[in-house]
Amino acid sequence: MNAIEIRNLQKNFGSKQAVRGLNMTVPEGAIYGFIGENGSGKSTTEKMICGLIIPSGGSIRLYGKDYTNAEVRSKIGLLIEQPGCFQNLSVWNNMMIQAANLGIESAEAEVAKVLKLVRMEGAASNKFKNCSLGMKQRIGIAMALLGEPKLLVLDEPINGLDADGMRIMREVLTDITKNYKCTVLISSHILTELEKIATHYGIIKGGEMIKEMTAAELDASCRTFIALKAADMNKTKLLLSSRYSRVEETEEGYIRIYDLTEPDEVTEFLYNNGVTVSEIETSKIGLEEYYIDLMNERRA
């Protein structure tokens, strides 16, 4: 069964059409990376899924039922923008208030469970205002997990985090899907981090879904390249550009060749022209470069 099925979704704000005929399929148990530029319609779509704004047209089905169904609505957890917490109350007290709002029985046990899941059990007595950005994001996820939701909708939960904060967030989201049996819809601009955890992707532009794929399909679609370094990089680039159709220099100081060729062929060609290669490897572009290429194709 699919956790989310969206067909021909539309949302108008006056004369502006923010979402236009969007289709989306999120399988149950997936970590679905929702990707797009600012203003592309990601947050608007997430808010419609969560019932925070009403669609202008189309349909949203969650676990086979209309998104307005009370039973299915009770199984959605969300963190959009930032958690709504009282600044001067402790993490624990904020969590208990939210548990009371949700009518959760055995609230103390439930709060303790979700705080442990998001690695925040040791900070339960901290005032919310004294928590770091990463801690606040994890508190928001803990609140969203109260009541054992089947679907978690997260809007930019890793933006602004340091490296350790992003590592912890990756571990938390992986745990949620494996141990909590929860489906996660997550939007983020940090594609290198999203690539480490997502099982599925949806790429949106101008309110339309332009590509959906699995992580395996992404890997199969990513272009292979040869990256190398040599003593005289300017001469090397000129030589390679005379033989291959797409040669680029990276910020890291490598030259990439995107043509279908073998490393031995490249090194032999350069050696015969007086250039000795010091480093060479074959690799693939990642999600970020794939996304940039796709956006450039759409602009062409």
C-alpha positions, 0 to 999 in steps of 0.5 A: 500500500502507498502511504501517500497518493496525490493526483492532479493536486492544485492550489491557487492563492488569488491569481497565483497558482502555487501547485499545478496538477501535481502527482505524487506517490510515496510508498509505505515505509519510505523515506521520501526526499521532496526536492525543489527550489524555494517557491516551487510548492514543496511547503504548500504541498506538505501543508495540504497533505497535513490538512493545514490548507485546503486544495483548490483541486485534485485528490490526496489519499493517505493509506488508501483513504481520503486525507480528510478521514478522521482515522487517517488524520490521527496517524500523521505527525508533522514538523513544518517550520519550527516546533511550537514550544513555550520558551521558558518551560522545560523540554519535558513539560512542553512534551507533556503539554503536547501529550495532553493535547493529543489525549495520550494515555500513559503520557509519561511513558510515551514522552520518555520513549520518543525523547529517547528515540530522538536522543534527547532523554538527557536534556529533558530538564533543559528549558526549551530556549536554552536548546541548540537549533539541532536539539529544537529540531529533534524536540519537534520530531519527538512531538510529531512522534507522539501518538505513534503516527504512521506518516511523518511530514518534515519540512527542512528539519536538517537546515542550519544544523552542524555536521554532528547535528546532521549525523544525529538527525540521519540516525533518528530518521533511519530509526523511525522508519526501521523501528517505528514502522513510520513513513517519512516525507522530508523536504531539504535543500541539503541534498548531500545529506538527503542522499544518505537516507532517502529511499525515494525522491520527488523533484518539483518545479513551478508547482509540478512534479517533474521526476519521481524515482527510487534511490536505485533508479537515481543511481542508475541515472547518474552519469559516470565520469573520470576525475584526474589530477596532473602537474600542469592542469591548464595543459591537461584540460586543453589536451582533454578538451581537444579529444573529449566533448565534455571536460570540466574543472571542479572546485576541488582541483580535479578535471572531469571527463564525462565521455564514455571512456576508460581511465587507461585510454585517458592516461595513455593519451596524456602520456603520449602528449607529455603529461603524467597523471598523478591521480585518476579515478572513475566515479558518479555524480550524486543527487545534487549534480543530478538535480542541477543537471535536471533543472538546467535541462528544464530551463533549456 
